[in-house]
Amino acid sequence: MATSELACTYACLILHDDGIAITGDKIATLVKAANITVESYWPGLFAKLLEKRSVEDLITNVGSGGGGAVSVSAPAAAAASGGAAAAEVKEEKKEEPQEASDDDMGFSLFD
């Protein structure tokens, strides 16, 4: 991601966090205050995007590809079956064998 895109992204997050309406002018003002030079079209693009989508939706959907539906539906199915599926899943803890340390061999890094 280019510096211009990152600067506009951070400016949008700052404005959202402070509860200020996100506009191209406000994004440009924050970027300019950070002494970062961006192309003039970036703040407007980000402002237009955030008119149609909320920042919270974009944050919560980061990285949710095709596997997101599976992870969402699995807890819903468990809740619908009255928790019977949760009883079937047992957490098994395996004891891992301890590896021999340098102390057992009689030398260490700082001897």
C-alpha positions in Angstrom: 0.0 0.0 0.0 1.3 3.4 -0.9 2.1 6.2 1.5 -0.8 8.2 0.2 -3.3 5.4 0.8 -2.0 4.8 4.3 -2.1 8.5 5.2 -5.7 8.7 4.0 -6.6 5.5 5.8 -5.2 6.7 9.1 -6.9 10.1 8.7 -10.2 8.4 8.2 -9.7 6.3 11.3 -8.8 9.4 13.3 -11.9 11.2 12.1 -14.1 8.2 12.8 -12.6 7.7 16.3 -13.3 11.3 17.2 -16.9 11.1 15.8 -16.2 13.7 13.1 -17.9 13.4 9.7 -15.4 12.1 7.2 -15.1 14.5 4.2 -12.4 14.9 1.6 -11.4 18.3 3.0 -11.0 17.0 6.6 -8.9 14.0 5.3 -6.7 16.4 3.3 -6.3 18.7 6.4 -5.2 15.9 8.6 -2.8 14.5 6.0 -1.4 18.0 5.5 -1.0 18.5 9.3 1.1 15.3 9.3 3.4 16.8 6.6 2.6 14.1 4.1 2.1 14.9 0.5 -0.7 13.0 -1.2 -2.2 13.2 -4.7 -5.3 15.4 -4.7 -7.7 12.6 -5.6 -7.0 10.3 -2.6 -9.0 12.2 0.0 -12.0 12.5 -2.3 -11.9 8.8 -3.1 -11.8 7.8 0.6 -14.6 10.2 1.4 -16.8 8.8 -1.4 -16.2 5.3 -0.2 -17.1 6.1 3.4 -20.3 7.8 2.3 -21.5 4.3 1.1 -19.9 2.1 3.7 -19.3 2.6 7.4 -15.9 2.5 8.9 -17.0 -0.1 11.5 -18.2 -2.4 8.7 -14.9 -2.2 6.9 -12.9 -2.8 10.1 -15.0 -5.9 11.1 -14.9 -7.4 7.6 -11.1 -7.2 7.1 -9.9 -10.5 5.9 -13.3 -12.2 5.9 -13.1 -14.2 2.7 -15.0 -17.4 1.9 -14.2 -18.9 5.2 -16.1 -16.3 7.2 -19.4 -17.9 6.5 -18.3 -21.2 7.8 -17.0 -19.8 11.1 -20.2 -17.8 11.6 -22.6 -20.7 10.8 -20.8 -23.2 13.1 -21.6 -21.4 16.3 -25.2 -20.8 15.1 -25.7 -24.5 14.4 -24.3 -25.3 17.9 -26.7 -22.9 19.5 -29.6 -24.2 17.5 -29.0 -27.8 18.5 -29.2 -26.8 22.2 -25.5 -27.2 22.9 -25.4 -30.9 22.0 -22.6 -30.2 19.5 -20.6 -28.4 22.1 -20.8 -31.5 24.4 -19.4 -33.7 21.6 -16.3 -31.5 21.1 -13.8 -32.4 23.8 -10.7 -30.5 24.3 -7.7 -32.9 24.6 -4.5 -31.7 26.0 -1.4 -33.5 24.9 1.6 -33.4 27.0 4.6 -32.5 24.9 7.9 -34.2 25.9 10.4 -31.7 27.3 13.5 -31.2 25.2 16.9 -31.5 26.8 18.3 -28.2 27.8 21.8 -27.0 27.8 21.9 -27.3 31.5 21.6 -31.1 31.2 24.7 -31.2 28.9 26.9 -29.3 31.3 27.5 -26.2 29.2 25.7 -23.0 28.3 26.2 -20.0 26.1 27.8 -17.9 28.9 30.2 -20.4 30.5 
